[in-house]
Amino acid sequence: MNFSKEFIFGTATSSYQIEGAHNEGGRTPSIWDTFCDTPGKVYEQHNGNTACDHYHRFEEDIQIIKNLGVDAYRFSIAWPRIFPKKGEYNAEGMAFYKNLAKRLQGEGIKPAVTLYHWDLPMWVHEEGGWTNRESVKWFLDYTRACFTELDHLVDSWITHNEPWCAGFLGYHQGVHAPGHTNMEEAVKAVHHMLLSHGEAVNMLKQEFSSLTPIGITLNLSPVYAASDSANDLLAANNADGYSNRWFLDPIFKGSYPADMMNLFSKYVHSYDFIKQGDLETISVPCDFFGINYYSRAIVEFSAAQDFMSKGAYSDYEKTGMGWDIAPDEFKDLIIRLRKEYTDLPIYITENGAAYDDEVENGRVHDSLRTDYIEKHLQAVSDLNEMGMNIQGYYLWSLLDNFEWSFGYDKRFGMIYVDFDSQERIWKDSAYRYAEIIKQRTPSLQIGS
């Protein structure tokens, strides 16, 4: 592995997954609070009420981040802390993030801040959520407050995290909040998220004349056909359109893919929510592109599925999520992005693996996670040797946390959290990550 001094090593979390303090500091419920309270939606009806209690323990967590030796820490802001009600700004909620960002800066850690990591305020949802075009305006009110109070403390901004999850898992597949199963709603919601992204970028650059870098993070999975049959190739094309191109094309090409518009039109009765000028706004130039990468997809034809595609058998080794471990396919993905979409600096804003970790004599020996991280960092190193310009890597996640519909059943952290005592224990992967970061010196790079 070969990394320059300039390469940014980081780690990442999100507000609902770690903060807890769900009813403190003026915060009102988000769609995830409500979703968690709905029986059958989340594993054992777990919720984020306490999570990692980061709201009260952030000083301890900052020390862990410092001891890891990372350059940057990516966290998200809880919108319901900032605007607990429509039109009502909450200074106390903002003070938490101000304090967090200042403390990080004081320890020499760059704050990388995500504006939207899925905790939509319930008051927005009750007015239609992201399916309502007004949501763009409400998001901009929230964003303006964040830029006003935090821009001088923040090293980089990310508008949205994984709009595929927030849009398609939330409004189409129903496995994420708000739990709807309506493709038309999903396509509208995604459009308004992407539109709010473009508007936020314009706001930072024009209204604030800010030089702070801003971008968006997409979760991307390279899709492979199970065979070379015409049917399986069609399935792969459709799965790629649903997972990847529906987001990449508007952001980088200023258009939605026509083949997917045709496919979706069975469910989307009118595309008139796409207004003149929207796609110019969505495709506004950013400063970097964030990618969350976990796995590849392998698919086969299925006439019974909405888009003629379903997951196929794979003999790859899997993580605790059942996801293929695919560092070579990660390289395929980046090469394709460079060829077809963008020359913006790329940051891997999330990468990591869940496993069933156990504490033995005060230690957590997570050799499979350590191996996963090493393989993917090697892939990043290889890609940069090919001139692919990946400027940073954020390991997901700093802490074991609330893993959405999986509750606390899945552990992604490099730091083990005992959710009863809130004790934090370094896993072997954390020690190894710290070691890799330390080795980033010219004298140690050769042959490492």
C-alpha positions as CSV (number, residue, x, y, z in Angstrom):
1,M,0.0,0.0,0.0
2,N,1.3,3.4,-1.0
3,F,-0.3,6.6,0.2
4,S,1.0,10.1,-0.1
5,K,1.1,12.6,2.8
6,E,-1.7,14.5,1.1
7,F,-4.1,11.5,1.1
8,I,-6.9,12.0,3.6
9,F,-7.6,9.1,6.0
10,G,-10.9,9.4,7.9
11,T,-13.7,7.7,9.6
12,A,-17.5,8.3,9.5
13,T,-20.7,8.2,11.4
14,S,-24.3,9.6,11.1
15,S,-26.4,11.5,13.6
16,Y,-29.4,9.1,14.1
17,Q,-27.0,6.1,14.3
18,I,-24.9,7.3,17.2
19,E,-26.2,10.4,18.9
20,G,-29.1,9.2,21.0
21,A,-30.6,12.1,23.1
22,H,-33.7,11.8,20.9
23,N,-35.8,14.2,23.0
24,E,-33.0,16.5,24.4
25,G,-31.7,19.9,23.3
26,G,-35.0,20.8,21.6
27,R,-34.9,17.9,19.1
28,T,-38.2,16.6,17.7
29,P,-38.9,13.2,16.1
30,S,-37.6,12.3,12.7
31,I,-39.1,9.7,10.3
32,W,-36.7,7.2,11.8
33,D,-38.0,7.6,15.3
34,T,-41.5,6.9,14.0
35,F,-40.4,4.0,11.8
36,C,-38.6,2.4,14.7
37,D,-41.8,2.6,16.8
38,T,-43.7,0.7,14.1
39,P,-43.8,-3.0,14.9
40,G,-42.0,-5.3,12.4
41,K,-40.0,-2.5,10.7
42,V,-36.7,-2.7,12.7
43,Y,-35.0,-5.8,14.2
44,E,-36.5,-6.4,17.7
45,Q,-38.0,-2.9,17.5
46,H,-34.6,-1.4,18.3
47,N,-34.4,2.4,18.0
48,G,-31.9,5.3,18.1
49,N,-33.2,6.8,21.4
50,T,-29.8,6.2,23.1
51,A,-27.7,4.6,20.4
52,C,-24.0,5.3,21.3
53,D,-25.0,8.2,23.5
54,H,-22.6,10.3,21.4
55,Y,-24.5,13.5,22.2
56,H,-23.2,13.2,25.8
57,R,-20.0,11.3,25.1
58,F,-18.6,13.1,22.1
59,E,-15.5,14.3,24.0
60,E,-14.5,10.6,24.7
61,D,-15.3,9.8,21.0
62,I,-13.1,12.7,19.8
63,Q,-10.2,11.3,21.8
64,I,-10.7,7.9,20.1
65,I,-10.7,9.7,16.7
66,K,-7.5,11.5,17.7
67,N,-5.8,8.3,18.9
68,L,-6.6,6.6,15.6
69,G,-4.5,9.3,13.9
70,V,-7.1,10.1,11.2
71,D,-7.0,13.4,9.3
72,A,-10.8,13.9,9.1
73,Y,-14.0,12.8,10.7
74,R,-17.3,12.7,8.7
75,F,-20.5,13.2,10.7
76,S,-24.0,14.3,9.9
77,I,-26.3,16.9,11.3
78,A,-29.8,16.0,12.6
79,W,-32.2,18.3,10.8
80,P,-34.8,17.9,13.6
81,R,-32.3,19.4,16.0
82,I,-31.9,22.5,13.9
83,F,-35.5,23.0,12.8
84,P,-37.7,21.1,15.3
85,K,-40.8,22.7,13.9
86,K,-41.6,24.4,10.6
87,G,-40.0,27.8,10.5
88,E,-38.6,27.4,14.0
89,Y,-34.8,27.6,14.3
90,N,-33.2,25.9,17.4
91,A,-30.0,27.6,18.4
92,E,-29.4,24.9,21.1
93,G,-29.4,22.2,18.5
94,M,-26.8,24.1,16.4
95,A,-24.6,24.7,19.5
96,F,-24.0,21.0,19.8
97,Y,-22.5,20.8,16.2
98,K,-20.6,24.0,16.7
99,N,-19.0,22.7,19.8
100,L,-18.2,19.3,18.1
101,A,-16.6,21.0,15.1
102,K,-14.5,23.3,17.2
103,R,-13.3,20.5,19.4
104,L,-12.4,18.4,16.3
105,Q,-10.5,21.4,14.9
106,G,-8.7,21.9,18.2
107,E,-7.4,18.3,18.0
108,G,-6.3,18.8,14.4
109,I,-9.1,16.8,12.9
110,K,-10.9,18.1,9.8
111,P,-14.8,18.1,10.1
112,A,-16.4,16.7,7.0
113,V,-20.1,17.4,7.4
114,T,-23.1,15.7,5.8
115,L,-26.3,17.8,5.7
116,Y,-28.7,14.9,5.1
117,H,-28.2,11.4,6.3
118,W,-31.9,10.3,6.3
119,D,-33.3,11.8,9.6
120,L,-36.1,13.9,7.9
121,P,-38.1,15.8,10.5
122,M,-41.6,14.4,11.1
123,W,-43.1,17.8,10.4
124,V,-41.6,17.7,6.9
125,H,-42.9,14.2,6.4
126,E,-46.4,15.2,7.5
127,E,-46.5,17.7,4.7
128,G,-45.5,15.1,2.1
129,G,-41.8,14.6,2.9
130,W,-39.5,14.5,-0.1
131,T,-42.5,13.9,-2.5
132,N,-43.5,17.5,-1.9
133,R,-41.5,20.0,-3.9
134,E,-41.7,22.4,-1.0
135,S,-39.2,20.0,0.8
136,V,-36.5,21.6,-1.4
137,K,-37.3,25.0,0.2
138,W,-37.4,23.6,3.7
139,F,-34.1,21.8,3.1
140,L,-32.5,25.1,1.9
141,D,-33.7,26.9,5.1
142,Y,-32.0,24.3,7.1
143,T,-28.9,24.3,4.9
144,R,-28.7,28.1,5.1
145,A,-28.6,27.9,8.9
146,C,-25.9,25.3,8.8
147,F,-23.8,27.3,6.4
148,T,-24.2,30.5,8.4
149,E,-23.2,28.9,11.7
150,L,-20.7,26.3,10.7
151,D,-19.1,27.1,7.3
152,H,-16.0,28.7,8.9
153,L,-15.5,25.5,11.0
154,V,-16.1,22.9,8.3
155,D,-13.5,21.4,6.0
156,S,-15.9,20.0,3.5
157,W,-19.7,19.7,3.0
158,I,-21.7,16.7,1.6
159,T,-25.3,17.6,0.7
160,H,-26.8,14.2,0.7
161,N,-25.8,10.7,1.7
162,E,-27.0,7.9,-0.5
163,P,-30.2,9.3,-2.1
164,W,-30.7,5.8,-3.5
165,C,-31.4,4.5,0.1
166,A,-33.4,7.5,1.2
167,G,-35.4,7.5,-2.0
168,F,-35.7,3.9,-3.2
169,L,-35.4,2.0,0.1
170,G,-37.6,4.5,1.8
171,Y,-40.3,5.2,-0.7
172,H,-40.2,2.2,-3.1
173,Q,-39.0,-0.9,-1.2
174,G,-40.3,0.3,2.1
175,V,-37.5,-1.2,4.2
176,H,-36.2,2.2,5.3
177,A,-38.2,5.1,6.8
178,P,-40.8,6.3,5.9
179,G,-41.6,2.7,4.8
180,H,-43.6,3.5,1.7
181,T,-43.9,1.1,-1.3
182,N,-44.8,3.4,-4.2
183,M,-42.4,3.8,-7.1
184,E,-44.0,7.1,-8.3
185,E,-43.3,8.6,-4.8
186,A,-39.8,7.2,-4.9
187,V,-38.9,8.8,-8.2
188,K,-40.4,12.2,-7.1
189,A,-38.6,12.0,-3.7
190,V,-35.3,11.3,-5.5
191,H,-35.8,14.2,-7.9
192,H,-36.4,16.6,-5.0
193,M,-33.4,15.3,-3.1
194,L,-31.2,15.8,-6.1
195,L,-32.7,19.2,-6.8
196,S,-32.1,20.3,-3.2
197,H,-28.5,19.1,-3.6
198,G,-27.9,21.4,-6.6
199,E,-29.6,24.3,-4.9
200,A,-27.5,23.8,-1.8
201,V,-24.3,23.8,-3.9
202,N,-25.4,27.1,-5.6
203,M,-26.3,28.6,-2.3
204,L,-22.8,27.9,-0.8
205,K,-21.0,29.3,-3.8
206,Q,-23.2,32.2,-4.7
207,E,-25.0,33.4,-1.6
208,F,-22.1,32.6,0.8
209,S,-19.2,33.1,-1.7
210,S,-17.7,30.2,0.2
211,L,-14.6,28.3,-0.9
212,T,-15.3,25.3,1.3
213,P,-15.5,22.2,-1.0
214,I,-18.9,20.7,-1.5
215,G,-20.1,17.5,-3.1
216,I,-22.6,14.6,-2.8
217,T,-22.2,11.0,-1.8
218,L,-23.7,8.1,-3.8
219,N,-23.7,4.5,-2.8
220,L,-22.7,2.6,-5.9
221,S,-22.5,-1.1,-6.8
222,P,-21.1,-2.3,-10.0
223,V,-23.6,-4.8,-11.5
224,Y,-22.7,-8.0,-13.3
225,A,-24.9,-10.4,-15.3
226,A,-25.0,-14.0,-14.1
227,S,-24.4,-15.1,-17.7
228,D,-24.0,-13.8,-21.2
229,S,-27.5,-14.5,-22.1
230,A,-29.6,-11.7,-23.6
231,N,-32.0,-11.9,-20.7
232,D,-29.4,-11.7,-18.0
233,L,-27.6,-8.8,-19.8
234,L,-31.0,-7.0,-19.9
235,A,-31.4,-7.6,-16.2
236,A,-27.9,-6.2,-15.5
237,N,-28.7,-3.1,-17.5
238,N,-31.9,-2.5,-15.6
239,A,-30.3,-3.1,-12.2
240,D,-27.5,-0.7,-13.1
241,G,-30.1,1.9,-14.1
242,Y,-32.0,1.5,-10.9
243,S,-28.9,1.5,-8.6
244,N,-26.4,3.7,-10.3
245,R,-27.3,5.5,-13.5
246,W,-30.6,7.1,-12.2
247,F,-28.3,9.1,-9.9
248,L,-25.1,9.4,-11.9
249,D,-26.7,10.6,-15.1
250,P,-28.6,13.7,-13.7
251,I,-25.6,14.7,-11.6
252,F,-23.0,14.4,-14.3
253,K,-24.9,14.5,-17.6
254,G,-27.9,16.7,-16.7
255,S,-30.4,14.1,-17.8
256,Y,-32.2,11.0,-16.5
257,P,-31.5,7.8,-18.4
258,A,-34.3,7.4,-21.0
259,D,-34.4,3.6,-20.8
260,M,-35.2,3.8,-17.1
261,M,-37.7,6.6,-17.6
262,N,-39.5,4.2,-20.0
263,L,-39.3,1.3,-17.5
264,F,-40.5,3.5,-14.6
265,S,-43.3,5.0,-16.6
266,K,-45.4,1.9,-15.8
267,Y,-45.6,3.3,-12.3
268,V,-44.8,7.0,-12.8
269,H,-47.9,8.4,-14.4
270,S,-46.4,11.8,-15.3
271,Y,-42.9,13.3,-15.2
272,D,-44.3,16.8,-14.9
273,F,-42.6,17.2,-11.5
274,I,-39.4,17.6,-13.4
275,K,-39.6,21.4,-14.1
276,Q,-37.6,23.4,-16.7
277,G,-34.2,24.2,-15.3
278,D,-34.2,21.4,-12.7
279,L,-31.6,19.2,-14.4
280,E,-29.3,22.2,-15.0
281,T,-29.5,22.8,-11.2
282,I,-29.0,19.1,-10.3
283,S,-25.9,19.0,-12.6
284,V,-24.2,22.1,-11.1
285,P,-20.5,21.5,-10.8
286,C,-19.3,20.3,-7.5
287,D,-15.8,20.2,-6.0
288,F,-15.5,16.5,-5.3
289,F,-17.5,13.3,-5.6
290,G,-18.2,11.0,-2.6
291,I,-18.7,7.3,-3.1
292,N,-19.8,4.7,-0.6
293,Y,-18.7,1.3,-1.6
294,Y,-19.5,-2.0,0.1
295,S,-20.1,-4.7,-2.5
296,R,-20.9,-5.7,-6.1
297,A,-24.2,-7.0,-7.4
298,I,-24.7,-10.0,-9.6
299,V,-28.1,-10.4,-11.2
300,E,-30.2,-12.6,-13.4
301,F,-33.4,-12.2,-15.4
302,S,-36.7,-12.5,-13.6
303,A,-40.0,-11.7,-15.4
304,A,-41.8,-11.6,-12.1
305,Q,-39.8,-8.6,-10.9
306,D,-40.7,-5.0,-11.5
307,F,-37.6,-4.3,-13.6
308,M,-36.9,-7.9,-14.8
309,S,-33.9,-8.3,-12.5
310,K,-33.1,-10.2,-9.3
311,G,-30.0,-11.1,-7.3
312,A,-28.2,-14.3,-8.5
313,Y,-26.1,-16.9,-6.8
314,S,-22.5,-15.8,-6.0
315,D,-19.7,-18.0,-4.6
316,Y,-17.8,-15.0,-3.3
317,E,-16.9,-14.8,0.4
318,K,-19.4,-12.7,2.2
319,T,-19.5,-10.2,5.1
320,G,-21.9,-10.5,8.0
321,M,-24.5,-8.7,5.9
322,G,-24.3,-11.4,3.3
323,W,-22.6,-9.0,0.8
324,D,-19.9,-10.2,-1.6
325,I,-16.4,-9.1,-0.7
326,A,-15.3,-7.6,-4.1
327,P,-12.3,-5.3,-4.1
328,D,-11.5,-6.0,-7.7
329,E,-15.0,-5.0,-8.8
330,F,-14.5,-1.8,-6.7
331,K,-11.6,-1.0,-9.1
332,D,-13.9,-1.7,-12.1
333,L,-16.4,0.8,-10.7
334,I,-13.9,3.6,-10.3
335,I,-12.4,3.0,-13.8
336,R,-15.9,3.2,-15.3
337,L,-16.7,6.4,-13.4
338,R,-13.6,8.0,-14.8
339,K,-14.4,6.8,-18.3
340,E,-18.1,7.7,-18.4
341,Y,-18.8,10.4,-15.8
342,T,-16.3,12.6,-14.0
343,D,-12.8,13.8,-13.4
344,L,-13.7,15.3,-10.0
345,P,-11.5,14.3,-7.1
346,I,-13.1,11.2,-5.6
347,Y,-13.4,10.5,-1.9
348,I,-14.4,7.0,-0.6
349,T,-16.8,8.5,2.0
350,E,-17.7,5.0,3.3
351,N,-16.3,1.5,3.1
352,G,-16.3,-1.2,5.7
353,A,-17.9,-4.5,6.8
354,A,-20.2,-5.9,9.4
355,Y,-19.3,-9.1,11.3
356,D,-20.5,-10.8,14.5
357,D,-17.8,-9.5,16.9
358,E,-17.3,-10.8,20.3
359,V,-15.2,-9.5,23.2
360,E,-12.6,-12.0,24.5
361,N,-10.5,-11.0,27.5
362,G,-11.1,-7.3,26.8
363,R,-10.1,-7.6,23.1
364,V,-12.0,-8.0,19.8
365,H,-10.1,-10.1,17.2
366,D,-11.9,-9.1,14.0
367,S,-9.5,-10.6,11.5
368,L,-12.1,-10.7,8.7
369,R,-12.9,-7.0,9.0
370,T,-9.1,-6.2,9.1
371,D,-8.6,-8.3,6.0
372,Y,-11.6,-6.5,4.2
373,I,-10.2,-3.1,5.0
374,E,-6.6,-4.0,3.9
375,K,-7.9,-5.4,0.6
376,H,-10.0,-2.3,-0.2
377,L,-7.2,0.1,0.9
378,Q,-4.9,-1.9,-1.4
379,A,-7.4,-1.3,-4.2
380,V,-7.4,2.4,-3.5
381,S,-3.6,2.4,-3.6
382,D,-3.6,0.5,-6.9
383,L,-6.2,2.9,-8.4
384,N,-4.2,5.9,-7.5
385,E,-1.1,4.3,-9.2
386,M,-3.3,4.2,-12.3
387,G,-4.0,7.9,-12.0
388,M,-7.6,7.6,-10.7
389,N,-7.2,10.5,-8.3
390,I,-8.9,9.1,-5.1
391,Q,-8.0,11.8,-2.5
392,G,-9.4,10.2,0.7
393,Y,-10.9,7.2,2.4
394,Y,-13.3,7.2,5.3
395,L,-13.7,3.9,7.1
396,W,-17.3,3.0,8.0
397,S,-17.7,3.1,10.9
398,L,-16.0,4.6,13.8
399,L,-18.4,2.9,16.3
400,D,-20.8,0.0,16.3
401,N,-24.1,1.7,16.0
402,F,-27.8,1.6,15.1
403,E,-27.7,-0.2,11.7
404,W,-31.1,1.1,10.4
405,S,-33.6,-1.8,9.9
406,F,-31.1,-4.2,11.4
407,G,-31.1,-2.4,14.7
408,Y,-28.1,-3.3,16.9
409,D,-27.8,-6.7,15.3
410,K,-25.1,-5.7,12.8
411,R,-21.8,-4.3,13.9
412,F,-19.8,-2.1,11.4
413,G,-17.6,-0.3,13.9
414,M,-13.8,-0.6,14.3
415,I,-14.6,0.4,17.9
416,Y,-16.8,-2.1,19.8
417,V,-19.7,-0.6,21.7
418,D,-21.3,-2.4,24.7
419,F,-24.8,-0.8,24.3
420,D,-25.6,-1.6,28.0
421,S,-22.6,0.1,29.6
422,Q,-21.6,2.3,26.6
423,E,-18.0,1.1,27.0
424,R,-15.9,1.5,23.9
425,I,-13.3,-1.2,23.1
426,W,-10.8,-1.0,20.3
427,K,-11.0,-3.9,17.8
428,D,-8.0,-5.3,16.1
429,S,-9.1,-3.5,12.9
430,A,-8.8,-0.1,14.7
431,Y,-5.3,-0.9,15.7
432,R,-4.4,-2.0,12.2
433,Y,-6.1,1.1,10.6
434,A,-4.1,3.4,13.0
435,E,-0.9,1.5,11.9
436,I,-1.6,1.9,8.2
437,I,-2.2,5.7,8.7
438,K,1.1,6.0,10.6
439,Q,3.0,4.3,7.9
440,R,2.1,7.1,5.4
441,T,5.6,8.6,5.3
442,P,8.0,8.8,2.4
443,S,10.6,6.6,4.1
444,L,8.1,3.8,4.9
445,Q,6.1,3.8,1.7
446,I,8.5,1.8,-0.4
447,G,7.5,-1.9,-0.5
448,S,5.0,-1.5,2.4
